[in-house]
């Protein structure tokens, strides 16, 4: 009995090895024995249904190959056979993108840990002038992520991207107009939400503080920059924000002192270069 079981196990392992080799046939170097496997075998392995106990790593390769080949039905079947993992989420995102569902694609890519996915897609839409499309995408992603406590970082990034978009829309209107103030307030709220979800993310806090400055809410801006400075004591940006507030309040000595401290930390930061033109003129 033991010998028979051992023989069956060996046969199964051998079949798995052959199947794996067949799948990788196209990537094998010329002259490799894997190249001797008939091409039809590779196709048959790729079509093995979920009832075949293929290892997840092999299913992962099959799913990627199906996506690359444009066989979305086969890719969906293989992806559905995978256990939950970041790789599965990333493949789900690629499949959704192939089906044209950008919001679902971004959601899955964010869930897989790719926080650059949303920025990449939103930037592409903005670059093509599709501001409405970018906003629609971002709002759809936020709706999909809300209520999932495991996706706080992804939701924060979505709110931050909404803030960037609203800030960009605000700049399109003359300073002081109702339309500009409306979009500036929307941007402030987006950044506030991102900062609340990810309180240690410096760029969210700095964006929030800067938008508070634009709305002349200097007391709130000081509180935000002070907290950011406590969380990031070696960063020049919170000090630059505090310097900007002091400058706008007319406190030239404080603005200059804070500017010098920020410049000592990072003299080439864009925020420092901008302050040099403003605060430097107060000396």
Order of alpha helices (4+ residues) and beta strands (2+ residues): alpha-alpha-alpha-alpha-alpha-alpha-alpha-alpha-alpha-alpha-alpha-alpha-alpha-alpha-alpha
